[in-house]
Amino acid sequence: MSVRTHTPTRSLHRASSKAAAAVEGVAFWTSVALPFTYLPLFAATTVSNLGVSTIGVVVVANAVALVVGHDYDPGRDDRTESGSDDQLAQGEEAVE
C-alpha cells in the first residue's frame, strides 16, 4: 500500500495552475464586457474632453484581455480536474 504525499512543488504547481486559470477567467470576461463601453465612451468624448486616447486605451486593454483569456473555457470546472488526480491516485492504491 502506497502513501500519497504532497510535495511543495506539487502544491506550488497546483496553486499556480489555479491562479493562471483565475487570471484567464478574469481576462475572458473583461474582453466580453469592454466592448459595451465603446458607445458610451464615444458619446462622452463628444461632450467632454476625454479624448481619443481614452478610447484607444480601452481598445488596447480589450485586445490584451482577448489574448490573455483566449484559452478560457467557461464550461470547464477546474474542481473536477484536480479531483481526477485524487481519484486516479485512489484507484492506483486500490489496484495495488
Secondary structure, DSSP 4 states (H G I P E B T S, - for coil): -------HHHHHHHHHHHHHHHHHHHHHHHHHHGGGGHHHHHHHHHHS---HHHHHHHHHHHHHHHHHTTT--TT--HHHHHHHHHHHHHHHHHH-
